[in-house]
């Protein structure tokens, strides 16, 4: 077997196994998550539904490193000074059961001192450098959506029997 044929066979066999992990256009990737900052002010319920329409959820930071990344992203997106808090996926329904995730040992939380205290929905508090605060869900703030990265097959080049590149629609089923 010629070296070109062997190389082609190796490329074809391994090509299907390669996956690219990507985020939608205008989203920011960190680790296995993609983030998008909604720069239109809206109430918590509209923010949640806007995220859901994008196949995402309102963010609930689950580690200090994620919180730090998000806060740096917020500062960058708002040119260092966000003028309002940003909704996250916490709400009082179920006694704040998702913020932090109750029942998980050492669950991350970043509530500001004395919070939550009487609001219904959680947000990153701009005046307290991203600490969590609770507000009435009807308040108008920005929001942050999160979704897992998507696995997408990479484009794979295929070669014909003569060693030349062949477009996928012209290749035989055996390739």
Secondary structure as GFF3:
##gff-version 3
##sequence-region A 1 175
A	DSSP	alpha_helix	3	15	.	.	.	ID=ss1
A	DSSP	beta_strand	19	22	.	.	.	ID=ss2
A	DSSP	beta_strand	28	30	.	.	.	ID=ss3
A	DSSP	beta_strand	33	42	.	.	.	ID=ss4
A	DSSP	alpha_helix	44	53	.	.	.	ID=ss5
A	DSSP	beta_strand	57	58	.	.	.	ID=ss6
A	DSSP	alpha_helix	64	77	.	.	.	ID=ss7
A	DSSP	beta_strand	86	91	.	.	.	ID=ss8
A	DSSP	beta_strand	121	125	.	.	.	ID=ss9
A	DSSP	three_ten_helix	126	128	.	.	.	ID=ss10
A	DSSP	beta_strand	131	135	.	.	.	ID=ss11
A	DSSP	beta_strand	141	148	.	.	.	ID=ss12
A	DSSP	beta_strand	150	153	.	.	.	ID=ss13
A	DSSP	beta_strand	158	159	.	.	.	ID=ss14
A	DSSP	beta_strand	165	166	.	.	.	ID=ss15
A	DSSP	three_ten_helix	168	170	.	.	.	ID=ss16
###
